[in-house]
Amino acid sequence: MKLEKISYTTLSSKQKEIFNFQKVAGLLADYGFNCIKLADDWQGADFLAYHKDGNDTLKVQLKGRMTISKKYIGRNLYICFPHKDSWYLVIHDELIAFLERTTNYLQTESWRVNGSYHSATPSQQTMSWLESSKL
């Protein structure tokens, strides 16, 4: 069998989610985490990442872009998302607190009415803040 790389854009949404999980799981392995994909959004998480030391287990919601959602508040969730050629892993509620101080995202109709906000092009200030969350 000859291996051929696939084009991400040709994948279905479910295939993209699996593809992204595999990419992130590989990155988190470098930090000592083993990732388990969940069949459903258990407590808001798409997957669990548990550390080799046995002390840390992260509940992670995987997104295709920077996303915040009211339904994730207070759930001790991490949001993981790609931007350009990097992946970011950040505590959801800390991201909301930062965005509340520095943007108008929480005043948008998307946030107020629909309960979520996402951005494919976060500001330079936001990306600078996220730098320590880059995998």
N, C-alpha and C positions, 0 to 999 in steps of 0.2 A: 504494500500500500504506500502510495506517495502522499506525504502530508502537504496540504495546501492551506495557506492562511485564508481566513474568511474575512469578509467585509462586515464590520459591525453594523453598518447602515442597512444591510439586507436581513438582519435578524428580527424576529418578532419581539414584542415587548417582553414576553416571558423568557425568551432566549437571551435578550439583553440583560435581564436581571440575573440570570445564571452566569452569564459571561462576566458581568461586573463583580458578582460574588467571588468567582474564581480569581479574578485579578486582585481584589482586596485581600482575600484569604492568603494569597501568596505574599503580599506585602506585609501583612500582620505576622506571618510566620517568622520574618526577620526580627520581630520584636518579642518572640517567644510565645505567640498566641496560636492556638488551634481553633479553627472556626467550624461551627456546626450550623448548617442551613436549616432553618425551621420551615415546616410545611405551611404554617399560617403565621400571621403577625401576632405571636405570643407576647402579650404585654407591650405591643407596639413594635417589637423587634422582628427583623427579617432573619437575623442570625445572632448566635452567641459566639463571643470570642473569649476563651478562657486561657489564662496565662499558665505557663509551665510551673510557676511557683505554687499554684493551687489557691492563691489568695484573691485573685482578681478575675471576675467574669464581667464582660461588657455586653450589654444589650444594645444591638446596633440596628438602626434603620438605614437601609441602603437607598440612596436617591440618585437620580441622574443629573442633578444640579443642586446648588445650595437651596435648602428648603427648611422652613419652620412651619410648625402646625400646632394649633391649640390642643389638639387631641394627644400630643406628645408631652405637654407640660406636666412636670411633676412625676414623670415615669422613670427618671434616672436613665434616659436613653442617650446614646450617641448617634449623631447623624454622620453618615459617611457619603461623600460625593466627589465626583471628579470636577476639575477645572483645568482647562488646557491639558497639559500632559502630566498632571499630578492628582493624587487623591488626598482628601482631607478627612480627618476623623475628629469631631468636636462634640463636646457635651451640648446637647440641644438647648437646655435652659440657659447655659452661659452664652450661647450664640444669640438667643433672643435678647438677653440683657444687653449685650454689646450693640445689637442692631437697634434696640430701643433708644440707646444713648446717642447713636451716631447717624441714624437714617430716619426716614419717614415711613418705613415699611409697615409699622404697626398702626399707622393712620390710614392705610390704603383700604379700599373697598374689599380687595381680595382677603386681607387679614380680618377686617371687622365683620364682613358678611359671611365669607366662605370659611374663615378660620385657618387659612394657610397663606403662605407667601413663598415664592421661589424666584430665584434669579440665576440666569445663565451667565450674567456678567456682573459679578459683585464689584463694588468700588475698590479702588486702590487701597483706601484706608481699611476696608474689610479684609482684603487679601493680605495686607501687612499684619493685621491682627491674627489672621488664620495661619500665618507662617509657622508658628510653633505646633500647629496641628497637622502639618503636612507629613504624609507617610513616605 
